[in-house]
Amino acid sequence: MKLATLCYVRHQGKTLMIHRIKKEYDIHKGKWNGLGGKFETGETPEECARREILEESGLTATNLSLKGLLTFPAFANDEDWYAFVFVVDQFEGEIISSPEGEIKWIEDEKLTELELWEGDRYFLPWLNQSGFFSGKFIYKDGNFIGHQVEFYD
C-alpha cells in the first residue's frame, strides 16, 4: 500500500500543473498532474503535501484545504494507492525548475483538455464543490476501467 498527496495550487483562475516528462521510468510519464507524491516515514498528509509542493515548485503552501481521498486499487505494481487531495489557495515563494517535469499555470477551464489520467477528468470539477469526496478509480494496465464516489458535507 502506498500513501500519497495530490495538490492543486490555485491562483487567479489558474492551477499549477506539472507535465511529467523528466524522469525516464515515471508511471505518470507524459501526463499532466497536480503536485504531490509519496509520504515519507512519519509524515502527516499535510506535511507531505507541503514538502512535495516545495520540492516540485519552490512554493511554500500557507493554506491547505483537504478536499478528498482517492483510492487506486492495484494501480502500480499491483499496489493499492491512497491519495489525499488538497487545494492550496495561499502560498509564498517563487517557482523553480522542477526535477519532476515542466511546471505551468493552466487556466482552470482548460485543465481537462490536458493529457491527464482519465479519472482526473472526473474529480477535478469536485475540487470546486464544498464538502469532501472519497473516490475509487480503477485502472488496468494503465487503462481507465471505472470509478465510484461518495460526497460528504
N, CA, C and O atoms as a GROMACS GRO file, in nm:
protein
  612
    1MET      N    1   0.085  -0.119   0.000
    1MET     CA    2   0.000   0.000   0.000
    1MET      C    3   0.089   0.124   0.000
    1MET      O    4   0.189   0.130   0.072
    2LYS      N    5   0.053   0.221  -0.081
    2LYS     CA    6   0.125   0.348  -0.088
    2LYS      C    7   0.033   0.462  -0.048
    2LYS      O    8  -0.084   0.465  -0.087
    3LEU      N    9   0.084   0.554   0.031
    3LEU     CA   10   0.013   0.676   0.068
    3LEU      C   11   0.079   0.793  -0.004
    3LEU      O   12   0.201   0.802  -0.011
    4ALA      N   13  -0.004   0.883  -0.056
    4ALA     CA   14   0.049   0.995  -0.133
    4ALA      C   15  -0.042   1.117  -0.116
    4ALA      O   16  -0.153   1.108  -0.062
    5THR      N   17   0.007   1.228  -0.164
    5THR     CA   18  -0.074   1.350  -0.171
    5THR      C   19  -0.084   1.393  -0.317
    5THR      O   20   0.003   1.362  -0.398
    6LEU      N   21  -0.190   1.463  -0.347
    6LEU     CA   22  -0.212   1.522  -0.478
    6LEU      C   23  -0.263   1.663  -0.451
    6LEU      O   24  -0.369   1.680  -0.392
    7CYS      N   25  -0.187   1.763  -0.494
    7CYS     CA   26  -0.213   1.901  -0.454
    7CYS      C   27  -0.236   1.991  -0.575
    7CYS      O   28  -0.162   1.985  -0.674
    8TYR      N   29  -0.338   2.073  -0.563
    8TYR     CA   30  -0.372   2.167  -0.670
    8TYR      C   31  -0.358   2.309  -0.616
    8TYR      O   32  -0.444   2.359  -0.543
    9VAL      N   33  -0.246   2.373  -0.655
    9VAL     CA   34  -0.217   2.510  -0.616
    9VAL      C   35  -0.292   2.600  -0.714
    9VAL      O   36  -0.276   2.589  -0.836
   10ARG      N   37  -0.374   2.690  -0.659
   10ARG     CA   38  -0.459   2.774  -0.745
   10ARG      C   39  -0.437   2.922  -0.717
   10ARG      O   40  -0.413   2.964  -0.604
   11HIS      N   41  -0.447   3.000  -0.827
   11HIS     CA   42  -0.428   3.144  -0.814
   11HIS      C   43  -0.491   3.213  -0.936
   11HIS      O   44  -0.457   3.182  -1.050
   12GLN      N   45  -0.581   3.305  -0.910
   12GLN     CA   46  -0.641   3.390  -1.013
   12GLN      C   47  -0.694   3.309  -1.133
   12GLN      O   48  -0.664   3.342  -1.248
   13GLY      N   49  -0.772   3.205  -1.104
   13GLY     CA   50  -0.835   3.128  -1.210
   13GLY      C   51  -0.745   3.030  -1.282
   13GLY      O   52  -0.782   2.977  -1.387
   14LYS      N   53  -0.627   3.006  -1.225
   14LYS     CA   54  -0.533   2.911  -1.285
   14LYS      C   55  -0.488   2.811  -1.179
   14LYS      O   56  -0.492   2.838  -1.059
   15THR      N   57  -0.446   2.694  -1.228
   15THR     CA   58  -0.396   2.589  -1.141
   15THR      C   59  -0.255   2.552  -1.185
   15THR      O   60  -0.228   2.538  -1.304
   16LEU      N   61  -0.166   2.536  -1.087
   16LEU     CA   62  -0.028   2.498  -1.117
   16LEU      C   63  -0.022   2.348  -1.141
   16LEU      O   64  -0.055   2.268  -1.053
   17MET      N   65   0.019   2.311  -1.261
   17MET     CA   66   0.025   2.170  -1.300
   17MET      C   67   0.168   2.135  -1.340
   17MET      O   68   0.247   2.222  -1.376
   18ILE      N   69   0.198   2.006  -1.334
   18ILE     CA   70   0.330   1.958  -1.373
   18ILE      C   71   0.314   1.857  -1.487
   18ILE      O   72   0.235   1.763  -1.479
   19HIS      N   73   0.389   1.881  -1.593
   19HIS     CA   74   0.391   1.790  -1.708
   19HIS      C   75   0.506   1.694  -1.683
   19HIS      O   76   0.623   1.733  -1.692
   20ARG      N   77   0.475   1.569  -1.653
   20ARG     CA   78   0.574   1.471  -1.609
   20ARG      C   79   0.652   1.417  -1.729
   20ARG      O   80   0.614   1.318  -1.791
   21ILE      N   81   0.763   1.485  -1.759
   21ILE     CA   82   0.841   1.449  -1.878
   21ILE      C   83   0.990   1.431  -1.849
   21ILE      O   84   1.066   1.400  -1.940
   22LYS      N   85   1.034   1.448  -1.724
   22LYS     CA   86   1.177   1.448  -1.697
   22LYS      C   87   1.234   1.316  -1.647
   22LYS      O   88   1.352   1.289  -1.667
   23LYS      N   89   1.154   1.234  -1.582
   23LYS     CA   90   1.204   1.109  -1.526
   23LYS      C   91   1.177   0.994  -1.622
   23LYS      O   92   1.065   0.977  -1.671
   24GLU      N   93   1.281   0.915  -1.649
   24GLU     CA   94   1.270   0.810  -1.750
   24GLU      C   95   1.167   0.702  -1.713
   24GLU      O   96   1.086   0.663  -1.798
   25TYR      N   97   1.169   0.654  -1.591
   25TYR     CA   98   1.080   0.545  -1.550
   25TYR      C   99   0.968   0.596  -1.460
   25TYR      O  100   0.950   0.545  -1.350
   26ASP      N  101   0.896   0.694  -1.507
   26ASP     CA  102   0.788   0.757  -1.431
   26ASP      C  103   0.655   0.697  -1.476
   26ASP      O  104   0.622   0.701  -1.595
   27ILE      N  105   0.578   0.642  -1.382
   27ILE     CA  106   0.447   0.585  -1.417
   27ILE      C  107   0.356   0.691  -1.478
   27ILE      O  108   0.263   0.658  -1.553
   28HIS      N  109   0.381   0.817  -1.446
   28HIS     CA  110   0.300   0.929  -1.494
   28HIS      C  111   0.360   0.994  -1.620
   28HIS      O  112   0.311   1.098  -1.663
   29LYS      N  113   0.464   0.936  -1.677
   29LYS     CA  114   0.536   1.000  -1.789
   29LYS      C  115   0.441   1.044  -1.900
   29LYS      O  116   0.360   0.967  -1.951
   30GLY      N  117   0.456   1.172  -1.937
   30GLY     CA  118   0.376   1.231  -2.043
   30GLY      C  119   0.244   1.291  -1.996
   30GLY      O  120   0.178   1.362  -2.072
   31LYS      N  121   0.206   1.265  -1.873
   31LYS     CA  122   0.079   1.315  -1.820
   31LYS      C  123   0.100   1.446  -1.745
   31LYS      O  124   0.210   1.477  -1.698
   32TRP      N  125  -0.008   1.523  -1.736
   32TRP     CA  126  -0.013   1.642  -1.652
   32TRP      C  127  -0.078   1.603  -1.520
   32TRP      O  128  -0.181   1.534  -1.519
   33ASN      N  129  -0.020   1.645  -1.410
   33ASN     CA  130  -0.071   1.615  -1.277
   33ASN      C  131  -0.066   1.739  -1.190
   33ASN      O  132   0.000   1.838  -1.221
   34GLY      N  133  -0.138   1.729  -1.079
   34GLY     CA  134  -0.116   1.823  -0.971
   34GLY      C  135   0.017   1.789  -0.908
   34GLY      O  136   0.080   1.689  -0.943
   35LEU      N  137   0.061   1.870  -0.814
   35LEU     CA  138   0.185   1.844  -0.743
   35LEU      C  139   0.161   1.739  -0.636
   35LEU      O  140   0.046   1.717  -0.597
   36GLY      N  141   0.265   1.676  -0.588
   36GLY     CA  142   0.248   1.581  -0.479
   36GLY      C  143   0.335   1.460  -0.497
   36GLY      O  144   0.415   1.450  -0.590
   37GLY      N  145   0.318   1.366  -0.404
   37GLY     CA  146   0.397   1.246  -0.409
   37GLY      C  147   0.379   1.162  -0.286
   37GLY      O  148   0.288   1.185  -0.206
   38LYS      N  149   0.466   1.063  -0.270
   38LYS     CA  150   0.455   0.965  -0.164
   38LYS      C  151   0.497   1.022  -0.028
   38LYS      O  152   0.584   1.108  -0.018
   39PHE      N  153   0.432   0.970   0.074
   39PHE     CA  154   0.466   1.004   0.212
   39PHE      C  155   0.608   0.955   0.244
   39PHE      O  156   0.652   0.852   0.196
   40GLU      N  157   0.677   1.033   0.328
   40GLU     CA  158   0.799   0.986   0.391
   40GLU      C  159   0.763   0.938   0.530
   40GLU      O  160   0.659   0.976   0.584
   41THR      N  161   0.846   0.856   0.589
   41THR     CA  162   0.820   0.797   0.721
   41THR      C  163   0.784   0.905   0.822
   41THR      O  164   0.856   1.004   0.838
   42GLY      N  165   0.672   0.885   0.891
   42GLY     CA  166   0.630   0.973   0.999
   42GLY      C  167   0.555   1.098   0.957
   42GLY      O  168   0.512   1.175   1.043
   43GLU      N  169   0.539   1.122   0.829
   43GLU     CA  170   0.472   1.244   0.783
   43GLU      C  171   0.321   1.235   0.796
   43GLU      O  172   0.261   1.128   0.781
   44THR      N  173   0.260   1.348   0.825
   44THR     CA  174   0.115   1.362   0.814
   44THR      C  175   0.083   1.396   0.669
   44THR      O  176   0.173   1.433   0.593
   45PRO      N  177  -0.044   1.383   0.629
   45PRO     CA  178  -0.078   1.424   0.492
   45PRO      C  179  -0.040   1.570   0.464
   45PRO      O  180   0.008   1.602   0.355
   46GLU      N  181  -0.061   1.657   0.562
   46GLU     CA  182  -0.030   1.800   0.542
   46GLU      C  183   0.120   1.823   0.528
   46GLU      O  184   0.163   1.902   0.445
   47GLU      N  185   0.200   1.752   0.609
   47GLU     CA  186   0.345   1.767   0.598
   47GLU      C  187   0.394   1.717   0.462
   47GLU      O  188   0.479   1.780   0.399
   48CYS      N  189   0.341   1.605   0.418
   48CYS     CA  190   0.378   1.552   0.286
   48CYS      C  191   0.340   1.651   0.176
   48CYS      O  192   0.420   1.678   0.086
   49ALA      N  193   0.219   1.705   0.184
   49ALA     CA  194   0.173   1.800   0.081
   49ALA      C  195   0.265   1.922   0.076
   49ALA      O  196   0.309   1.962  -0.032
   50ARG      N  197   0.294   1.979   0.191
   50ARG     CA  198   0.381   2.098   0.194
   50ARG      C  199   0.521   2.067   0.140
   50ARG      O  200   0.577   2.145   0.062
   51ARG      N  201   0.577   1.953   0.180
   51ARG     CA  202   0.711   1.915   0.134
   51ARG      C  203   0.712   1.894  -0.017
   51ARG      O  204   0.801   1.944  -0.086
   52GLU      N  205   0.615   1.820  -0.068
   52GLU     CA  206   0.611   1.791  -0.211
   52GLU      C  207   0.591   1.919  -0.294
   52GLU      O  208   0.654   1.935  -0.398
   53ILE      N  209   0.504   2.008  -0.248
   53ILE     CA  210   0.482   2.134  -0.320
   53ILE      C  211   0.612   2.214  -0.324
   53ILE      O  212   0.649   2.268  -0.429
   54LEU      N  213   0.682   2.221  -0.211
   54LEU     CA  214   0.808   2.295  -0.206
   54LEU      C  215   0.913   2.231  -0.297
   54LEU      O  216   0.980   2.301  -0.373
   55GLU      N  217   0.928   2.098  -0.290
   55GLU     CA  218   1.028   2.029  -0.372
   55GLU      C  219   1.000   2.042  -0.521
   55GLU      O  220   1.092   2.062  -0.600
   56GLU      N  221   0.874   2.032  -0.560
   56GLU     CA  222   0.840   2.030  -0.702
   56GLU      C  223   0.823   2.169  -0.764
   56GLU      O  224   0.839   2.185  -0.885
   57SER      N  225   0.791   2.269  -0.680
   57SER     CA  226   0.762   2.401  -0.738
   57SER      C  227   0.842   2.515  -0.677
   57SER      O  228   0.854   2.621  -0.739
   58GLY      N  229   0.898   2.497  -0.557
   58GLY     CA  230   0.966   2.606  -0.488
   58GLY      C  231   0.872   2.690  -0.404
   58GLY      O  232   0.916   2.782  -0.336
   59LEU      N  233   0.741   2.661  -0.409
   59LEU     CA  234   0.642   2.738  -0.335
   59LEU      C  235   0.617   2.677  -0.196
   59LEU      O  236   0.620   2.555  -0.180
   60THR      N  237   0.593   2.764  -0.099
   60THR     CA  238   0.556   2.722   0.035
   60THR      C  239   0.407   2.741   0.051
   60THR      O  240   0.357   2.853   0.044
   61ALA      N  241   0.336   2.632   0.072
   61ALA     CA  242   0.190   2.638   0.091
   61ALA      C  243   0.161   2.693   0.229
   61ALA      O  244   0.209   2.640   0.329
   62THR      N  245   0.081   2.800   0.234
   62THR     CA  246   0.045   2.859   0.364
   62THR      C  247  -0.100   2.831   0.402
   62THR      O  248  -0.141   2.860   0.514
   63ASN      N  249  -0.177   2.774   0.310
   63ASN     CA  250  -0.315   2.737   0.340
   63ASN      C  251  -0.352   2.612   0.258
   63ASN      O  252  -0.364   2.617   0.136
   64LEU      N  253  -0.369   2.501   0.329
   64LEU     CA  254  -0.409   2.375   0.266
   64LEU      C  255  -0.554   2.347   0.300
   64LEU      O  256  -0.597   2.368   0.413
   65SER      N  257  -0.629   2.299   0.202
   65SER     CA  258  -0.766   2.256   0.225
   65SER      C  259  -0.780   2.113   0.175
   65SER      O  260  -0.766   2.086   0.056
   66LEU      N  261  -0.807   2.020   0.268
   66LEU     CA  262  -0.824   1.880   0.231
   66LEU      C  263  -0.961   1.863   0.166
   66LEU      O  264  -1.064   1.886   0.229
   67LYS      N  265  -0.961   1.824   0.039
   67LYS     CA  266  -1.085   1.814  -0.038
   67LYS      C  267  -1.132   1.671  -0.057
   67LYS      O  268  -1.252   1.648  -0.073
   68GLY      N  269  -1.041   1.575  -0.056
   68GLY     CA  270  -1.086   1.440  -0.081
   68GLY      C  271  -0.979   1.335  -0.060
   68GLY      O  272  -0.863   1.365  -0.030
   69LEU      N  273  -1.022   1.212  -0.076
   69LEU     CA  274  -0.935   1.096  -0.068
   69LEU      C  275  -0.963   1.011  -0.192
   69LEU      O  276  -1.078   0.978  -0.221
   70LEU      N  277  -0.857   0.976  -0.264
   70LEU     CA  278  -0.870   0.892  -0.382
   70LEU      C  279  -0.806   0.757  -0.356
   70LEU      O  280  -0.697   0.748  -0.300
   71THR      N  281  -0.875   0.653  -0.396
   71THR     CA  282  -0.826   0.517  -0.383
   71THR      C  283  -0.802   0.462  -0.523
   71THR      O  284  -0.889   0.470  -0.610
   72PHE      N  285  -0.684   0.405  -0.544
   72PHE     CA  286  -0.648   0.344  -0.672
   72PHE      C  287  -0.605   0.199  -0.644
   72PHE      O  288  -0.488   0.174  -0.617
   73PRO      N  289  -0.700   0.104  -0.650
   73PRO     CA  290  -0.664  -0.035  -0.622
   73PRO      C  291  -0.572  -0.093  -0.729
   73PRO      O  292  -0.592  -0.075  -0.849
   74ALA      N  293  -0.469  -0.165  -0.681
   74ALA     CA  294  -0.374  -0.233  -0.770
   74ALA      C  295  -0.326  -0.142  -0.883
   74ALA      O  296  -0.320  -0.184  -0.998
   75PHE      N  297  -0.291  -0.018  -0.848
   75PHE     CA  298  -0.258   0.082  -0.950
   75PHE      C  299  -0.121   0.061  -1.013
   75PHE      O  300  -0.109   0.054  -1.135
   76ALA      N  301  -0.019   0.052  -0.931
   76ALA     CA  302   0.117   0.036  -0.983
   76ALA      C  303   0.181  -0.082  -0.911
   76ALA      O  304   0.180  -0.089  -0.788
   77ASN      N  305   0.237  -0.173  -0.988
   77ASN     CA  306   0.297  -0.294  -0.931
   77ASN      C  307   0.198  -0.368  -0.842
   77ASN      O  308   0.236  -0.428  -0.742
   78ASP      N  309   0.071  -0.362  -0.879
   78ASP     CA  310  -0.037  -0.427  -0.805
   78ASP      C  311  -0.049  -0.379  -0.661
   78ASP      O  312  -0.100  -0.451  -0.575
   79GLU      N  313  -0.002  -0.258  -0.633
   79GLU     CA  314  -0.017  -0.199  -0.500
   79GLU      C  315  -0.136  -0.104  -0.500
   79GLU      O  316  -0.162  -0.035  -0.598
   80ASP      N  317  -0.206  -0.102  -0.389
   80ASP     CA  318  -0.312  -0.004  -0.371
   80ASP      C  319  -0.249   0.130  -0.335
   80ASP      O  320  -0.158   0.137  -0.252
   81TRP      N  321  -0.299   0.236  -0.397
   81TRP     CA  322  -0.253   0.372  -0.368
   81TRP      C  323  -0.370   0.450  -0.309
   81TRP      O  324  -0.484   0.436  -0.352
   82TYR      N  325  -0.340   0.533  -0.209
   82TYR     CA  326  -0.436   0.622  -0.147
   82TYR      C  327  -0.378   0.762  -0.152
   82TYR      O  328  -0.268   0.787  -0.102
   83ALA      N  329  -0.451   0.854  -0.214
   83ALA     CA  330  -0.401   0.991  -0.232
   83ALA      C  331  -0.493   1.090  -0.162
   83ALA      O  332  -0.613   1.095  -0.190
   84PHE      N  333  -0.436   1.169  -0.070
   84PHE     CA  334  -0.507   1.278  -0.006
   84PHE      C  335  -0.501   1.397  -0.100
   84PHE      O  336  -0.393   1.439  -0.142
   85VAL      N  337  -0.617   1.452  -0.135
   85VAL     CA  338  -0.626   1.558  -0.234
   85VAL      C  339  -0.645   1.693  -0.164
   85VAL      O  340  -0.739   1.712  -0.088
   86PHE      N  341  -0.553   1.784  -0.192
   86PHE     CA  342  -0.555   1.917  -0.132
   86PHE      C  343  -0.570   2.024  -0.239
   86PHE      O  344  -0.526   2.008  -0.352
   87VAL      N  345  -0.635   2.134  -0.200
   87VAL     CA  346  -0.633   2.258  -0.277
   87VAL      C  347  -0.557   2.361  -0.194
   87VAL      O  348  -0.578   2.374  -0.074
   88VAL      N  349  -0.469   2.432  -0.260
   88VAL     CA  350  -0.388   2.536  -0.194
   88VAL      C  351  -0.422   2.668  -0.260
   88VAL      O  352  -0.404   2.684  -0.381
   89ASP      N  353  -0.471   2.764  -0.180
   89ASP     CA  354  -0.505   2.894  -0.238
   89ASP      C  355  -0.419   3.008  -0.183
   89ASP      O  356  -0.436   3.124  -0.220
   90GLN      N  357  -0.325   2.974  -0.094
   90GLN     CA  358  -0.232   3.074  -0.043
   90GLN      C  359  -0.094   3.010  -0.036
   90GLN      O  360  -0.078   2.898   0.013
   91PHE      N  361   0.005   3.084  -0.085
   91PHE     CA  362   0.141   3.031  -0.090
   91PHE      C  363   0.238   3.147  -0.098
   91PHE      O  364   0.200   3.261  -0.125
   92GLU      N  365   0.365   3.116  -0.074
   92GLU     CA  366   0.473   3.214  -0.083
   92GLU      C  367   0.586   3.155  -0.166
   92GLU      O  368   0.597   3.034  -0.181
   93GLY      N  369   0.670   3.244  -0.220
   93GLY     CA  370   0.789   3.198  -0.289
   93GLY      C  371   0.781   3.219  -0.439
   93GLY      O  372   0.685   3.275  -0.492
   94GLU      N  373   0.884   3.171  -0.505
   94GLU     CA  374   0.898   3.182  -0.649
   94GLU      C  375   0.908   3.041  -0.709
   94GLU      O  376   0.970   2.953  -0.650
   95ILE      N  377   0.848   3.022  -0.824
   95ILE     CA  378   0.850   2.891  -0.890
   95ILE      C  379   0.991   2.859  -0.940
   95ILE      O  380   1.059   2.944  -0.999
   96ILE      N  381   1.034   2.736  -0.914
   96ILE     CA  382   1.165   2.688  -0.957
   96ILE      C  383   1.148   2.589  -1.073
   96ILE      O  384   1.036   2.551  -1.108
   97SER      N  385   1.258   2.549  -1.131
   97SER     CA  386   1.257   2.443  -1.230
   97SER      C  387   1.243   2.311  -1.154
   97SER      O  388   1.323   2.281  -1.066
   98SER      N  389   1.142   2.234  -1.188
   98SER     CA  390   1.114   2.112  -1.114
   98SER      C  391   1.194   1.993  -1.166
   98SER      O  392   1.212   1.978  -1.287
   99PRO      N  393   1.243   1.909  -1.073
   99PRO     CA  394   1.312   1.787  -1.116
   99PRO      C  395   1.215   1.682  -1.173
   99PRO      O  396   1.259   1.585  -1.235
  100GLU      N  397   1.084   1.701  -1.153
  100GLU     CA  398   0.984   1.603  -1.195
  100GLU      C  399   0.932   1.628  -1.337
  100GLU      O  400   0.893   1.534  -1.407
  101GLY      N  401   0.930   1.755  -1.378
  101GLY     CA  402   0.874   1.787  -1.509
  101GLY      C  403   0.861   1.937  -1.527
  101GLY      O  404   0.918   2.015  -1.451
  102GLU      N  405   0.787   1.976  -1.627
  102GLU     CA  406   0.764   2.117  -1.658
  102GLU      C  407   0.645   2.169  -1.576
  102GLU      O  408   0.537   2.111  -1.581
  103ILE      N  409   0.668   2.278  -1.502
  103ILE     CA  410   0.563   2.340  -1.420
  103ILE      C  411   0.500   2.454  -1.499
  103ILE      O  412   0.570   2.534  -1.560
  104LYS      N  413   0.366   2.459  -1.497
  104LYS     CA  414   0.299   2.564  -1.574
  104LYS      C  415   0.164   2.596  -1.511
  104LYS      O  416   0.093   2.507  -1.464
  105TRP      N  417   0.129   2.724  -1.512
  105TRP     CA  418  -0.004   2.768  -1.471
  105TRP      C  419  -0.100   2.741  -1.587
  105TRP      O  420  -0.076   2.785  -1.699
  106ILE      N  421  -0.208   2.670  -1.559
  106ILE     CA  422  -0.308   2.636  -1.661
  106ILE      C  423  -0.442   2.698  -1.620
  106ILE      O  424  -0.483   2.688  -1.505
  107GLU      N  425  -0.508   2.761  -1.715
  107GLU     CA  426  -0.640   2.816  -1.686
  107GLU      C  427  -0.733   2.703  -1.643
  107GLU      O  428  -0.736   2.597  -1.705
  108ASP      N  429  -0.809   2.727  -1.535
  108ASP     CA  430  -0.893   2.623  -1.478
  108ASP      C  431  -0.987   2.559  -1.580
  108ASP      O  432  -1.007   2.438  -1.577
  109GLU      N  433  -1.044   2.639  -1.668
  109GLU     CA  434  -1.139   2.583  -1.765
  109GLU      C  435  -1.071   2.498  -1.872
  109GLU      O  436  -1.139   2.431  -1.950
  110LYS      N  437  -0.937   2.500  -1.878
  110LYS     CA  438  -0.864   2.422  -1.978
  110LYS      C  439  -0.797   2.298  -1.919
  110LYS      O  440  -0.730   2.224  -1.991
  111LEU      N  441  -0.813   2.275  -1.789
  111LEU     CA  442  -0.745   2.163  -1.725
  111LEU      C  443  -0.780   2.029  -1.789
  111LEU      O  444  -0.692   1.947  -1.813
  112THR      N  445  -0.907   2.008  -1.818
  112THR     CA  446  -0.949   1.878  -1.871
  112THR      C  447  -0.909   1.858  -2.017
  112THR      O  448  -0.930   1.750  -2.073
  113GLU      N  449  -0.852   1.960  -2.080
  113GLU     CA  450  -0.802   1.946  -2.217
  113GLU      C  451  -0.661   1.890  -2.221
  113GLU      O  452  -0.611   1.852  -2.327
  114LEU      N  453  -0.596   1.884  -2.104
  114LEU     CA  454  -0.458   1.836  -2.095
  114LEU      C  455  -0.453   1.683  -2.108
  114LEU      O  456  -0.555   1.615  -2.096
  115GLU      N  457  -0.333   1.632  -2.131
  115GLU     CA  458  -0.309   1.487  -2.130
  115GLU      C  459  -0.305   1.444  -1.982
  115GLU      O  460  -0.202   1.452  -1.916
  116LEU      N  461  -0.421   1.398  -1.933
  116LEU     CA  462  -0.439   1.360  -1.792
  116LEU      C  463  -0.467   1.211  -1.782
  116LEU      O  464  -0.497   1.145  -1.882
  117TRP      N  465  -0.456   1.158  -1.661
  117TRP     CA  466  -0.516   1.029  -1.634
  117TRP      C  467  -0.665   1.046  -1.652
  117TRP      O  468  -0.720   1.148  -1.609
  118GLU      N  469  -0.732   0.950  -1.714
  118GLU     CA  470  -0.874   0.964  -1.746
  118GLU      C  471  -0.958   0.994  -1.621
  118GLU      O  472  -1.052   1.074  -1.629
  119GLY      N  473  -0.927   0.933  -1.509
  119GLY     CA  474  -1.003   0.958  -1.387
  119GLY      C  475  -0.996   1.101  -1.339
  119GLY      O  476  -1.089   1.149  -1.273
  120ASP      N  477  -0.887   1.171  -1.370
  120ASP     CA  478  -0.872   1.311  -1.327
  120ASP      C  479  -0.984   1.398  -1.384
  120ASP      O  480  -1.026   1.495  -1.321
  121ARG      N  481  -1.032   1.365  -1.502
  121ARG     CA  482  -1.140   1.442  -1.564
  121ARG      C  483  -1.268   1.437  -1.480
  121ARG      O  484  -1.350   1.528  -1.486
  122TYR      N  485  -1.284   1.331  -1.403
  122TYR     CA  486  -1.399   1.320  -1.314
  122TYR      C  487  -1.381   1.401  -1.187
  122TYR      O  488  -1.471   1.475  -1.148
  123PHE      N  489  -1.265   1.388  -1.121
  123PHE     CA  490  -1.254   1.451  -0.990
  123PHE      C  491  -1.208   1.596  -0.991
  123PHE      O  492  -1.228   1.666  -0.892
  124LEU      N  493  -1.147   1.644  -1.098
  124LEU     CA  494  -1.104   1.785  -1.100
  124LEU      C  495  -1.221   1.881  -1.074
  124LEU      O  496  -1.203   1.977  -0.998
  125PRO      N  497  -1.340   1.861  -1.132
  125PRO     CA  498  -1.452   1.952  -1.101
  125PRO      C  499  -1.496   1.943  -0.954
  125PRO      O  500  -1.553   2.039  -0.901
  126TRP      N  501  -1.471   1.830  -0.889
  126TRP     CA  502  -1.510   1.816  -0.749
  126TRP      C  503  -1.430   1.907  -0.657
  126TRP      O  504  -1.472   1.935  -0.544
  127LEU      N  505  -1.313   1.954  -0.704
  127LEU     CA  506  -1.232   2.045  -0.623
  127LEU      C  507  -1.304   2.176  -0.597
  127LEU      O  508  -1.274   2.245  -0.500
  128ASN      N  509  -1.400   2.210  -0.682
  128ASN     CA  510  -1.474   2.336  -0.669
  128ASN      C  511  -1.597   2.323  -0.579
  128ASN      O  512  -1.659   2.424  -0.546
  129GLN      N  513  -1.632   2.202  -0.541
  129GLN     CA  514  -1.750   2.180  -0.459
  129GLN      C  515  -1.716   2.194  -0.311
  129GLN      O  516  -1.602   2.174  -0.270
  130SER      N  517  -1.817   2.229  -0.232
  130SER     CA  518  -1.796   2.230  -0.088
  130SER      C  519  -1.803   2.086  -0.038
  130SER      O  520  -1.856   1.999  -0.107
  131GLY      N  521  -1.751   2.062   0.078
  131GLY     CA  522  -1.753   1.929   0.135
  131GLY      C  523  -1.632   1.847   0.093
  131GLY      O  524  -1.533   1.899   0.042
  132PHE      N  525  -1.643   1.717   0.115
  132PHE     CA  526  -1.534   1.622   0.099
  132PHE      C  527  -1.579   1.509   0.007
  132PHE      O  528  -1.695   1.469   0.011
  133PHE      N  529  -1.489   1.458  -0.074
  133PHE     CA  530  -1.523   1.344  -0.159
  133PHE      C  531  -1.428   1.229  -0.133
  133PHE      O  532  -1.313   1.248  -0.094
  134SER      N  533  -1.478   1.110  -0.154
  134SER     CA  534  -1.397   0.989  -0.147
  134SER      C  535  -1.425   0.911  -0.275
  134SER      O  536  -1.537   0.866  -0.299
  135GLY      N  537  -1.322   0.896  -0.356
  135GLY     CA  538  -1.340   0.832  -0.485
  135GLY      C  539  -1.250   0.711  -0.501
  135GLY      O  540  -1.138   0.708  -0.450
  136LYS      N  541  -1.299   0.613  -0.572
  136LYS     CA  542  -1.223   0.493  -0.606
  136LYS      C  543  -1.213   0.489  -0.757
  136LYS      O  544  -1.314   0.488  -0.827
  137PHE      N  545  -1.090   0.486  -0.808
  137PHE     CA  546  -1.064   0.487  -0.952
  137PHE      C  547  -0.989   0.361  -0.990
  137PHE      O  548  -0.881   0.333  -0.937
  138ILE      N  549  -1.046   0.287  -1.082
  138ILE     CA  550  -0.990   0.158  -1.118
  138ILE      C  551  -0.927   0.166  -1.257
  138ILE      O  552  -0.990   0.209  -1.354
  139TYR      N  553  -0.800   0.124  -1.263
  139TYR     CA  554  -0.725   0.117  -1.388
  139TYR      C  555  -0.672  -0.026  -1.404
  139TYR      O  556  -0.641  -0.093  -1.305
  140LYS      N  557  -0.663  -0.069  -1.526
  140LYS     CA  558  -0.599  -0.198  -1.556
  140LYS      C  559  -0.502  -0.175  -1.671
  140LYS      O  560  -0.540  -0.130  -1.779
  141ASP      N  561  -0.375  -0.205  -1.646
  141ASP     CA  562  -0.269  -0.184  -1.746
  141ASP      C  563  -0.269  -0.041  -1.798
  141ASP      O  564  -0.249  -0.018  -1.917
  142GLY      N  565  -0.292   0.055  -1.709
  142GLY     CA  566  -0.290   0.196  -1.745
  142GLY      C  567  -0.418   0.247  -1.809
  142GLY      O  568  -0.428   0.366  -1.840
  143ASN      N  569  -0.516   0.160  -1.829
  143ASN     CA  570  -0.643   0.199  -1.890
  143ASN      C  571  -0.751   0.216  -1.784
  143ASN      O  572  -0.763   0.135  -1.693
  144PHE      N  573  -0.828   0.322  -1.798
  144PHE     CA  574  -0.934   0.353  -1.703
  144PHE      C  575  -1.049   0.254  -1.720
  144PHE      O  576  -1.099   0.234  -1.831
  145ILE      N  577  -1.091   0.193  -1.609
  145ILE     CA  578  -1.200   0.096  -1.611
  145ILE      C  579  -1.330   0.158  -1.558
  145ILE      O  580  -1.437   0.137  -1.614
  146GLY      N  581  -1.319   0.235  -1.448
  146GLY     CA  582  -1.438   0.296  -1.390
  146GLY      C  583  -1.408   0.360  -1.256
  146GLY      O  584  -1.295   0.357  -1.206
  147HIS      N  585  -1.513   0.419  -1.198
  147HIS     CA  586  -1.496   0.485  -1.068
  147HIS      C  587  -1.624   0.479  -0.986
  147HIS      O  588  -1.733   0.454  -1.038
  148GLN      N  589  -1.607   0.504  -0.857
  148GLN     CA  590  -1.717   0.521  -0.762
  148GLN      C  591  -1.683   0.643  -0.678
  148GLN      O  592  -1.566   0.675  -0.659
  149VAL      N  593  -1.786   0.712  -0.628
  149VAL     CA  594  -1.758   0.828  -0.544
  149VAL      C  595  -1.868   0.847  -0.441
  149VAL      O  596  -1.984   0.814  -0.465
  150GLU      N  597  -1.829   0.900  -0.327
  150GLU     CA  598  -1.924   0.943  -0.225
  150GLU      C  599  -1.886   1.085  -0.185
  150GLU      O  600  -1.768   1.119  -0.176
  151PHE      N  601  -1.988   1.166  -0.162
  151PHE     CA  602  -1.967   1.305  -0.121
  151PHE      C  603  -2.017   1.325   0.022
  151PHE      O  604  -2.117   1.265   0.062
  152TYR      N  605  -1.947   1.408   0.096
  152TYR     CA  606  -1.981   1.436   0.235
  152TYR      C  607  -1.989   1.587   0.256
  152TYR      O  608  -1.912   1.662   0.197
  153ASP      N  609  -2.081   1.630   0.340
  153ASP     CA  610  -2.093   1.773   0.370
  153ASP      C  611  -1.984   1.821   0.461
  153ASP      O  612  -1.980   1.939   0.496
   0.00000   0.00000   0.00000
